[in-house]
Amino acid sequence: MTLSPGTKLGPYEILAPIGAGGMGEVYRARDTRLGREVAVKVLPQAFARNADRMARFEREARLLAALNHPNIATIHGLEESSGVVALVMELVEGPTLADRIAGGPIPLDEALPIVSQVAAALESAHEKGIIHRDLKPANIKVKPDGGVKVLDFGLAKALAESPPGLDPDKSPTISMAASMAGVVLGTAAYMSPEQARGKLLDKRTDIWAFGCVLFECLTGRRAFPGETATDTIAAVLEREPDWSALPDKTPTGVRRALRRCLQKDLQRRLRDIADARMEIEDALAAASSGPLEARTSSAIKPQRAWWRSATPWMIATGLMIVLAVLLLWTDLGKSAPPPPEVRWVQVSTPFLSLAKESTIDISRDGSRLVYVGEQDGKRQLYLRPLYSQEDKPIPGTENALCPFFSPDGQWLGFWADQKLWKQPLSGGRTPLYDAPLSLWALPLKANWQADGWILLPGIEARGVLQRVRDDGGTPEPLVRADMKRDEWYLYQPEMLPDGDHILFTASLPGLRVVAQSLKTGQRQILVEDAYAAHYTPTGHLVYVQGEKLMAVPFDPKRLVKTGTPTVLVEEVNTWAGPGGADYAISDNGTLAYLSPVRASVRRTFVWVDRQGREEPLANVSGFFQEAQLSPDGKKLTTWIRDDLRVYVLDIGRGALTPLTPEGRSAWNIWSPDGRRLVFNSIRTDSPGTSLFSQVEDGSSPAERLTTTDLMQQPRSFSPDGSILVFQELHPDTGYDIWTLPMKAGAKPTPLLKTRFNEFQPALSHDGRWMAYVSNESGRDEIWVRSFPAMDQRVKVSNNGGEEPIWSRDGRELFYRTSNNPSVSSRVLAVNVSTASGFRADTPRTLFDGPYVSQPLFGQAYDISPDGKRFVMIKFEPQKSPKEINIVFNWFEELKRRVPSGKK
C-alpha cells in the first residue's frame, strides 16, 4: 500500500517516501506527539492480514525494540491504523554503506572505523541473544559525522518474506518458513554457508556476513560474486574470496580476522565478533602514530578445492532440490520447530525510581511492563510496552507504589495517598477502599485474580492477608499471622491452581514461604529463609533466598517439592523489611527483574547540628537500625540487622561491643540511670518476643521482664525508672501501648488500646506527658496525651510524623517525616508549653538529609544532652538502576535447568 504525504498513522504523519523493498515501503514521517521525525516501514498487506505471521512478528519486534546501542537504529514501536501495520523506527540520515562502496574501495583509514562500529553493534546484540541475520552494506548507514547505524536488526526473521528473485543485488531476503528448521534467511551475497543450506543459525552467521561486508569495503567488490542468486549461493558454498584483491597495506591482524570470519567450517570460524573488533581497533591504534601498513608482503593464496570444477548451474539446481525437499518436509509437519530462543536483554528506563517497595510488574501476556518512576521530583507509574522503547507516564498515578496488573493487562492496581486504587491504562483512577498505612508498613504488591478478587498483603502491621472485590467494598480476612511461630507480617499472596491454597511469605524476624488451605486452615511451610514466591505453569516454585532467584520442581496438589532447588539468577534486587524482591514473571514465560543496588547497606553514625552541619561520630559502620544515647551522652546503643544483636558504642573510644549473644535481639532503650538496657529478644525456651533487662556492660545474665507470644518493643521509661512503657502488636487491634511497673511480680497493663495503631510512646523528662504516633486521622501523626491519666490530648504534627523525642528541658518536641525513606528524611522541632496544660507551636524543619528513618526497627536518631546536635544514622542514597533485565522465553531456560517432568 502506497501512502501519500499527509496520511496519518496514529500520531505519525507521513512526509515523503524513502524507499521500498521486499520487507515493505519506508517513509519519512513526523511524530506529532514528540515533535521528531521518524522512519515508518509499512508492512505488506498480505503479511499484515496473516494473523499467525503478525503474532510472530509482534513477538520478535518486542525483542528487537529492547536493543539499545549507539550504533543500532532504534525501533520505537509498532503502529496499527485503518488496516495499515507499520514499524516505527529511528530516522537515520546519510548514505548507506552500499552507496559508499558504489564509488569504489573505501580507504583503510575510513573503512576500519566504519566496520569497527558495525562490530560493536553486533557485539551488543549478540550479548542479548539477538542475531541480525541480514547484515549487508545496504543495512548500514554512515552518517555525515562518521557515525554508523546498523538497520533492520532481526527483521529478516521477524518478517520472513517471499522466495527470492534471481538478481543477487535485490534478492535478498530469501525466506522459506520463517524461524523453523530448514529456513533460509538472508541476502544471497552475504549468506553464511549454513544459512544457505537452511540450517539453524547462531551468531556466527552474522560473523560471516561481517566478513563479507569488511571484504567489500576494502576491495570495492563482493567476496562471493555471481550473476544470479543461485550463482552467488554456489560461490558461497564452494569458493574462496579473491584474497589478492585486498589492498597491499591491509594490516596482518585485519587479514587474519577477515579470513577467520569467512571460514566455511563453523568450528574454525571466529566465535565472537569482539575478537574481530579488537583486531581492527589494534590496527587503528597502530595507525595513530603513522600510516596503516601491511605486516606481510604476500597475499593470501586460496587453495582450489576439487569441487570447483562443478558448474554453477549444477550446484544451483541441486541446492534448489534440497530446499524444495526441506520446505515440503516442514509443510508435512515431519520436522518440529525448535524451541523458542531464550533472550536476555536490558530495557533502558531513564525514570526508574528504586524504592523500598515493589517497583515493577509485567502483564500476564508479557507485552507490557509497569514500573515506579520519578521525573523532576514527581513520582508516578510508567508504562513500557516491550515492543517499544518509549516510556509513557500513566496519568492519575501520582505518588503510586507497588503496581500490579489486572489479569487482562488493561487495568492497574496500586497504593497511593492512603488508598488502594484501580484504573485503566489510559487513566481515570477509582478508589477501592481506604487503607491507612503506616509510613513504614511496606504494603508490597497485591495480586489481582481472574475471579474478580484482589488478594491483599498484611497491611497496617496486623499480619492479616485479606481480599477485596475489584469493584470495591470491605476487605475480607483470609489468613492471620501465627505469632507463636514468630510470624508478624504476611505478604505476597498468590492463589495456587486448586483455588483453595494460598501461597505467601511469612516474615519478621524470620522469613519463610508458606501455603495454607482456606477451607481447612492447614498450613505447610514450603521453604525456610525464603520469600517472594511464585508458582509457574511449568510446575516450579520460584522464590528468593538472599539475593538469588531460585526454582524447585513443585507439586501444588501435595504441596511438596519434587526436586532439587537451583539458582537461576545470581543477584536480584531485594530490600529491607519483611523480605521483598523486584522481579515479575508473565504467564507466557517472560521474566523481568532488577539487579541489586548495595549503596545503602553501609551506614555510619554522624553528629548533625540544628543547621544541618554534619561531622563524624565514630569510625564504625554496619547495617545499624537504632541510635539511642545514654543519659550522659557518652555511649550509644544500636542493633545490627545482619546478626540481630544489640551493641553498645563507646563514643570516646570508638569501640562497638555486642551486649547480647548472637541471635534475635533488637529494639533497645536505656534506663534513666544509664546502668541497664531493656531490649526485645526471642529465646528458645519460650515463644514470642519477650522483653529482657541487662546491665549495660553485659557482666550479668539478662533478666526476663515479660512472657508473651506477641511482639513487644520497649520505648520509654518514666523519669525515676519505675515504669516501662512499651508497644505490643496484636492481630486484632494492631499496635497498642502498655505499661509495666519495674518491680518483682508486676504484670503489664494496657494504656492505649483501640482499633487504630498507637505506637512509639515517648515520655517527657518530667513524666507528665506522653508523645506517640497514631493513625486515627487516616495517616500517622504525632499526638501528645497527659500521663498517666491520658485525659488530655493534642495533635502536634500537621503533615505526618514519626519517632517523637523530647528535649531534656521539656521545651521542645522533635519528630521526623519522610516521603521517600530511600532518599532522605526531615527532622522537625515544635516549641511546647506545659505550664498550664499542653500547647504546641507550628512545627518547623531543622534539616533533612540521607539519614535512616524506619521506625519499624527502632528509634534511629537522638538528641544530645545539651540539645545542640543530633546523632543520626547516615546512609548513601540509593542510586536507581536505569535498566530492567528482561528474559524472553525464560520458561525454556527454567525447564532445561530445572526439569519438573511437567509438559
N, C-alpha and C positions, 0 to 999 in steps of 0.2 A: 504494500500500500504506500503510495507516494503522498507525502504531506506537504501542503502549501504553507508558505510563510504566514504567520499569524494564527495557525492552528494551535489550539490549546490541548495539552495532555495534562490534566490536573493543573498543578501550579506552573507547568512548564510551557512556555510559548515558543513555537518553532520559529527560527530566524532564517536559516538557509540550509540547503543540503551540503553535506561534507563529502560523502562517498557512498558506495554500495558494494555489496559482496554477497557471498553465499549465506553469511550469517545475518543478513538484514541490511536495511538502509540506515545511514548515520546522518544525524542533523546537528547543526549548532542550534542551541536553544537557550532561553533565559529562564532562570529560576526566579519567579516573581515574588516568592516569599523572602529569599535571602539576597536578591539583587545580584546574582552572579550568573555567568554563562557556563553552560554545561554541554556535554555531548550526549545525545539521545540516540540509542540504537533501537530501531523499531524492528521487532521480530517478524518473520514471515507469517502471513495469515494462516497458512497450513500448519505451521508449528504452534501458533497461539491457540488454534482450535483443537489441538490434540491434548486432551486432559492429562494423559499419562506423561507425555513429554514435558508439559508445563509443570506438573508437580515435581518431576525430577529436576527440571531447570531451577525451580524456586529453591529446592534443597541445595543445589550446587551454588546458586547465587548467594545464599546466606553465608556459605563458607568463604566465597571469594570476597565478599564485602568486608570480611574481617581482616583482609590483608592491609597492612599499614606500614608503608616504607616510602622514603622519598623518591625511589626510582621505580615505583609501581603506580600506575594510574589508578586512582581510587574509584570504586563503584559506590555511588551514593544511594542507590535504591532501585526498586522495581515499581513501575507505574502502569496501571491499567485504566483505560478511559475509552468509552464508546467502542469497545471491541478491539482496541489497539493495545498491544502489550509492548512496553519499551523498557530497556535497561538504561538507567541514568548514570552517567559516568563523568569523571573529571575531564574537562576540555583541555587538551594539551596542544599548545601552539608549536609550530615549527615543522620542518620536513621530516619524513621517515628516514630511517637508515637506508632503505631501498632507494630513496631519492638521491641520497648522498653517493651511494655506490654506483648509481647510473652514470655519474660523471667520471668514473674510473676508480682505481685503487685509492684508499684513504691513507695518507702518510702515517707512518708509525706513531709520531708524536701526537696525532689526532685520534688515530684508531684505538690505541691502547687505553686512553682514559674513557672512551665510549664503552668498550667491551668490559672494562673493569666495573663500570656502573651496572651493566647488564648482569654480570656475575653476582654483584651484591644483591640485586633484586631477586635473582633465582635462589641465592643462598637464604634470604629471609623467608621466601615462600616455602622452600624445601624444609626448613626448620619447623614449619607449621603443617607439614604433611601435604602441601598443595603443589601439584605439578602443572606446568604451563601447557604442555602437550602440542603447542602450535607456535613455537618460537621461530621467528623469521625476521628479516630486516623490515618487512612491511609492518610488523607489530612493534617496532621500536621507534620512538620519536626522539629526535635530537633537537633540543630547544636552542634558541639563539644564544643563551648564556653558556652552552656546552653541557647543560644538564640533560640527563637521559630519563625517559619514562618508558617502561615496558607496558604494552597494552594487552588487553584481552586474555589475562591470566585465566586458564582453565575453561574458557568459553568453548573450546573445541569439544570438550567432553560434555559441557552443560547443554550445548545446542545440538550437537550430533546431527549435522545436516546431511544433504543428499550425496549420492555417489559422485565421484569426480568426473570432470571432463577430461579432455586429452591435452590441454595446454598446461604445461608444468608451471607456468607463471601464474595462472589463475586457478589452478586445481586445488585446489589446495586444501581445503579441509576435507579429506576423504573420511567418510564415516559409514559404518555398516551396522550397527545395532548397539547404539550408544552404551558405553560403560559396561559391556558384558564381555565374556571370554570370546575371543575371535574378532574383536573390534579392531579396525584400523582407523586411526585418527591422526591428522596432521597434514602438513603440506609436503608434497612429494619430494622436493629437493632438500628438505630438512628433516625428513623422517628417519628415525633410527631403524636399523635392520629388524629389531624385534617389533617395532611399530608397524613396519611394512608387512611383517609376517602375521600380524593380528594377535600377538601375544599380550599378556598382561604387562602393564608398564609400571616403572618406578622412576625415581628422579634421574636415573642415568639416561633416560630418553631425552631429557632436557639438556644434559651434558653433551650428548651427541649433537643436538641442534645448535648449542652454543658453539661447538667446534666448527660447524658449517658456517655460522654467522661470522666467526673470527676469521676463518679462511677467506670468506668472500670480501670482508673489509680490507684485508691486506693485499689480495690479488685482483680484486675487481671482477672475479669470475666465480661461478659456483664450484663447490667441491665435487658435486656429482651432477654434471650437466646431462641433458637428454632432450631430444626433440619433442617427446611426448611424455605424459606421466608414466606410462609403462616403461619407456626407455630410462627415465630417471630412477624408477624403483629398481630396475635391473642394475643400474650403476651403484645404487646404494648397497645392494645385496652382494655384488660381485667384484666391484672395482675399488681401487685406491685413488685418493685425490692426486692431482699432479703436484707433488711436493716441490718440484723445481720452479713452480710459479711463485713461490714465496719470495719476497724481497730478500736480497742478499744480507741486508742488515738486520733481519729478524733475529732478536736475541735467542740464545740457545734455550733458555728457560721457557720462552713463549713457544718455540718449536716443540719442545718436549711436552708441554701441556696440551698443545693442539693435537699432537699425534696420539696422546693418551685419551683425549676426548673422542677421537674418531676411530677407536678400536671397535671392530665389529663384534668381537668376543666380549660379552658383558663382564666376564670375570677379569678381563685385562683392562677394561675401560676405567677411567678416572672415577673414583667412587664419590667424591664430594666436590662440588663446584668451587668451594672455598679454596681448594688446592690450586685450581687454575687462577682464581683471583689473586692469590698471593704471588704466584709466578709473574703475573702481569704487573702487580704493584712493585715487585722487586726490580723488574725491568725499568719501570718508570722512575724508581728511586735511583737506580744506577745512572739513568739518563739525566738526572738533575744536575750532575757535575760535568756533563758533556753529551755529545750526540749519541743516539742509540746506535750500537754497533753489534754486529753478529759475533758470537764467540766461536763460530765454526765457519770454515770456508767452503765446506762441501755441502751440497744439497742432499736431503734425504731421498734416497732412491727407492721407489716401491718395488716389491717383488711381484713378478707376474704369476698369478695362480693358474692352474691348469684349466679351470673352468672359464677363463677369459675368452677362450676361443668360441664359446657358445654365443650365438647371435642374440641381440636384444629381443627380437620378436619371439624367439623360442622361450626365453626366460619370462617375458611378459605374459605369454599365453599360459605357461604353466602356473604362474602366480595367480592369474585370474581364475583358473580352475580351482586352485586351492582356496581362494577367497570365496568362490561360489559354494564350495562344499561346506566351508565354515559357516557361512550365512544360513544355508539350508539346515545344517545341524542345530544351529541356535534356534531357528524358527520351529523346528520339530520338538524343541524342548529337551533335547538329549544332552544339553550342557547347561547345568545350573549356573546362574550368575554368581560371581564371587561375593563374599560378604562385604558389606559397606566398609569404606575406608574409615579408620579412626583418625580424626584430625584434631590436633591441638593447636589452638590459635589464641592470641591475646587481643581482646577488644579494647581499644583506647577509649576511655571515658573521662574527659577532662574535668567533669564536675563532680566526680565520685567523692563522697564525704564519708570517711570511715568513722563510725560511731560505736558506742558500746551497746548496740542493739543490732538486730538482724538488718543487714544492709541491702541484700539482693534477693530477687526471686525470679524464676523463669516460668513461663506459661506451660501448661500441660503438653501442648503440641510442640514445644521447643522453638517457637517462632519469635517470641518476644522476651526481652529482659527488662526488668524494672529495678531501679536502684535509688538509694537516697543520695541526693546530690546537693551541692551548695555553690552558689554563684553570688558574688558581691554581698556575702554575709547572709544570704537568704537561702534557707533550706527547704527543699521540696523534692518530689519524686520526679524521676526522669525515665522516659520510655526509650528503649533501644531495640527496634526490630533487628533481628540477627542477619537479615539480608540487606541491611543498610549500614551506613557509617554516620548517621545523623542521630544525635541525642535530643529528644524533644521533651522540654519541661511539661509536666502534666498540670494544667490549671486546676486550682482548688485543693492542692495537696501541700500547701504551706505548713511547715513545722511537722510534717509527717514522719513517722517511724515505722519500721517493721512491715513493709508492704507485703501483700500476698494476693495472688491471682485467684479469680473465680475459676471453676472447672472449665468453662468455655473460653477463658482468656480474654473476655470482653469487659470485665469489671475488675476493680482493685479494691481490696480492703486495707485499712491501715489505721494506726493510732495517731491522733493529733488533738491537742487542746483538750485533754481530759475526756476524750470520747473515742468510741470506735466508729469508723466511717466506712461507707462503701460508695463507689462512684464508677460510672462508665469511663473508658479510657479518654473519651472526648471531654470530660469534665462534668461538674454538677454533682457535688457530693451530698450524701444523705446520712444523717446520724442514725446509728443502730441502737446505741444506748450510752448513757453517761457512765464513764469508768474512771473515777478519780484515782489517779495513780501517784504513788509517792515518787519524788524525784529520782529515787534510787531503785525503785521497783522495776526491773527490766522486764517489760511485757513480753518480749520476744514475738516471734511470728505466730499468728493464728493459722488455722487450716480450714479452708472452705470446701465443704463436702458436696458431692453431686446431689445429695438428697435435700439440699437447701439449708442444712445446719452448718454453722461455723463453730469449730472447736476452739476454745479459748484457753490460754495458759493460766496458771495460778497467779493472777494479778492481785494487787492490794495486799501482798505479803501474807496471804491466808492459805496458800498451798492447796487450792481447790481448782481442779480442772472443771470448766463449765462449757456449755454450748448455748448459742443463741440463734434464732432463725435469721436468715439473710434478709428478711423484710422487717427486722427489729423485734423488740419485745423484751421480756425479762429473762435473763440468763438462767439456765437450769444447771445445778451442780451434777457432776458426773463422778469424779474421783477426789477423795480427800487425801492429803499427805498423812503418812503414818509416822507421827513424830517419835514413836517409840523406836523406829528404825532410823532415826536421825534424818527423816525426810521433812524438810521445811517448805520447799518450793517445788512445784510441778510445772514443767514446761514442755514445749514442742510436741503437742498432742497430734496423733495421727491414727485413723481408724484402720485396722488390719482388714484384709479381704472378707473375713467372715461376718463383718458388721457388728460383732459383739466385743471383740478385744480391742482395747485402745492402747497404743504404743506411746510412751512418753519418757521424759527424763525426770528423775527424782534427784534433788540436789541440795547441797549445802548442809553440812560441811562436806559430805561425800558426794560422789556423782555415780549414777547408775542408770542403765536403760532397763525399763520395766514394761511389762504388759499386764493388763488387768481386764477381767471379764466384767462387762457392765451388768450382766444377768446375775452372776453368782458372787461377784466381788472377789473371786480368787485371783491372787496376784502372783506373778512369776518374775523374778529378777533374771534378765537375759544376759546382761554384760555388766560387770563391775568396772568402776573407774572409766566410764564411757558416757557419752552424751550425744545429743543431736542425731538421733537415729531415724532412719527412713527405710521402709520396705520397698523393694523394687519388683516389677513384674517378672524379672529373671529368676526370682527365688532367692534373693540375697537380703541380708540385713546389713545396711551401710550405716556406719557411725563414726564418731571421732574419739580417739584416745590420744591425749596430749595434743599434738598438732597434726597427727597422722589421720588421714581418711582411710578407714578400714572397711573390709567387707568379709562376710562369712555366709556360707550357704545356710538357709534357714527354712524350717518347716512352720508356716504360720498356723497350721491346724493343731500341731502338737506343741507349739511354742518351744522348739528345741533347735539348737544349732546342729547342722549335719555335716560340718566340715571344719577346716582349719582357718582361722582368721588370717587375712592377707592385707598388707599395706598396699594401697593403690595410689595414693598421693602422699608424698612425704610431709608436706607442710601446707596446712590450710589456716587461714586467719581465724584465731579464736580470741575471746575477750573475757575480761574479769567477770566475777559474779557467779551465778549458778551454772555456768557452762554453756556458752553459745559459740557457734561456728558459722562462718559466712560461706555456705555452699547451698546449691539447689540442684535438683535433678528433674528433668521433664519426663513425662510418661513414655516418650519415644526414645529416651536414652541420651539426651544432651546434658552434660554436666557443666555447671558454672560455679566457679569458686574464686576467692581472693587469696592471694599469697599473704603470709603473715607480715605484720609490722611490729617491730620489737622496741621501738624507741621509748615507750612509756614504762617499760619494766624497771628501768634503773631510776631509783628515787633517792633523794638526799634531803637532809634537814637543813633549813635556812632560817635566819632571822630576817624579818621584814618590818620596817618601821611604819608609822601611820601614813607616811607619804609614799609608801611603796618601795623605798630603797632597801636593797637586799644585800646580805652578807652571809658567808658560810657559817654553819653552826658547828659541825664536826665532820671529819673526813671519814664518813661511813656511808655505805649505800646498800640498798636492798629493796625488796618489794614491801616497803613499810605501809601499814594500814592506819596506824594511830600515832598521835603525838600529844602526850599529856605531861605537863611539867609537874615536878614535885612542888610542894608548898614553898620551899626555899628557892626554887628555880635552878637548882644545881644539877638535877637529874631529870631524865625524861623516860617515859615508858612507851613502848610500842609493841606491836606484834607483826610478824612477817608471814605473809600468805604462803610462801613456798614451803614452810615446815610447820606452820600453826603452833608457834611457840611465843610466849611473852618474853620480851627483852627489856633490860634496864640500861640506859645510856648515861654514863658519867660524862657530862658535857665538858668539864675541865680537862679530863684526861683523854676524852675521845674513845673511851672503852665501852664496847657493846657486849653485855653479858646476858646469856639466857637465864631466865628465872625459873621457867617451868621445864619439865622433861619433854623430850621430843614427842610430838603428837598433840593434837586438837585442843589448844588453849588459846584464848583470844579475849578481846573486849575487857580492858583493864582500867581501873581508876585507883588513885592514891587515897589513903585515909588522910584526914585533916592534919594529923601529926607527922605525916610523911614516913611513918615506920612500916606500914603494911600496904599491900596491894590486894585488891579484890578483882577477880577475873572469872571468866566463864571457862569451863573445861568439860570435856567428855571423857569419862573414866570407864574402864571395862567392868568395874564392879557394880555399876548401876546404869539404868537407861537415862536418856535425856542429856541435857547440857546444864548441869548444876553450877552454882556459884561456890567459889572457894576463896579463902583468905590466906595470905602467906606473908611473912616478913620480907622486906624488900631485898635483903641480901641473900635470901634463899637458904639461911642457916638452919631452918627447921621445916618439917613437912607442912604441906598445905592443909588447912582446916576446912572441912565441908560446911557450907552455910545453908544450902537448900538441897532438896532431893525432888526431882520432877522429871516428867517425860516431855516437857515443853522447853522451848528455847528461852533462856533468860540472859539479860545483859545488864551488868552494873553500870549506873550512870552518874550518881551523885551521892554525897554524904551531907548530913546536917553538920553545922559548924563544930559541934562538940563530938562528932563521930558516933553518936548514939543511934542514929537511924540511917540505914542504907536505902536509897531509892533506886529501883531498877525497873526495867521494862520486860514484859513477857509476851510472847507470841502465842495466841490462842487460835485454833482453827475456826472458831465461830465469830469471835469479836475482834480478831486482828491483834494489833499491838495495844497493850494495856500497861498502866503504870501502877507499881506495887511498892510497899514499904516493908522493911524488915528491921525490927529492933535488934541491935547488936549485943544481945545477951543470951546466955545459955537457955535453950529450950524455947526460944521465941519462934513464932510462926509468921510467915508473910501475910500481909493484908492488902487487898486491892484498894488503891487510892483513886484511880480514874479508869473506869471500865465501861465503855459504851460501844455502840455499833460502829463507831469511827476508829481510826488509828490514832492513838495518843502515844507518843514516844519521845526519846531524847530529853528526859527531865533534867533540869539543872537548877539546884537550889542556890539562892543568893547567899552571900557570905554572912549575912545576919540571920539567915534561916527563916525569914518571914515570907519569902516569895519563891515560887517555882515557875521557871520558864520551861516551855515544852513545845513540841510540834504536834499539830492536829490537822486532819484533812476534812474536818466537819464543814468547811466552807466550800468544798469541792476541789481544793488543792492544799498542799502542805503549807501552813503558815505558822508563824511564831505567836504563841499566846503566853500570857502570864496569869497565874492564879495565886491567891493567898495560900500560905502553907502553915499548918496542915489543915486549916478549916475548909479551904477550897471554895469559899463563899463569894469571892470577888474574882472577876475575870475580865481581862483586857486583851484585845488583839493588837499586836505590836507591828508586825510586818504588813506590807500592803501589796506585795507582788511576788509572793512565795518566800519561803525561808526554811532553813535547816541549821542544825548544830548551834544552838544558843549557848553562850557562856557569859558569865558576869565579870565585870571588873572587880578588883579587890575592894575598892571603896564603895561599891554598890551604886555608883552614879551613872554607869553605862551598861548597856546590854549589847553584846555583839552577836551577829549571826551571819550566815552565808547564803548565797544564792548561786545557782549555776544552771544556765540554759543549755550548755553543752559541756559536761564534765571532761570530755576528751580534749578540750581546748583551754578553758580557763574557768575560774570561779571568783566571785567577788566576796570581800569582807565588808560588812556594813556595821555601823555603830548607831545606837539610839541613846540619847540622853534621857534618863529616867529620874523620877522623883518619887520617894516613898514616905515623905514626911506625914502626909495625911492621905492615905490610900495610895494607889499606884497610878502614875501618869507617865506617858511616853511621848517624846517629841517625834518629829518626822525622821525616818531613817535616812542616813547619809552614807554614801560609799566612801570607804577609806582607800581601797586599792583592789586591783584584780590581777590575775596572772595565772601561769600554768602550775597551779597548786592542787594537790589531791583533794577531792571533795566527794566522799562516798560514805555517808553516814550509816549505811548498812553495816559497814565494817568498823565503826567506832568514830570517836571524835578525832579528826585529822588535823587539828590545829589547837593552839592555846595561846594565852597572853601572859607575858612576863609579870612577875610580882609588882614591878613599878608601873605597869600599864603603858610602857613606851613602845614596845615592839611585840611581835607575834612570832611564834615558832610555826613554820609551815613545812609541809612535805612537798618538795618540788619534783616535777617530772618533766621530761622532754615532751612537748606536744607531739601527738601522733601525726605522722605525715601520711595522708591518704594515698594509697596506690592509685595510679591512673590507668591501670589495666585490669580487666576482668578476664580470667582464664576460662576459655570455652573449649570443651572437648565434644566434638560431634561424633555420633555413633559410639558413645562411650560404653554402651551395653556390650558391644562386641569385645572390647578390651576386658570388661568385667567377666564375661562368660569364658573368655580364653584363660584368664589368670586365676579365676576362682570358679571352677566348674561346679555347678549345682545339680546337674542331672535333669534340670527342667528345660524343656524345648522352647 
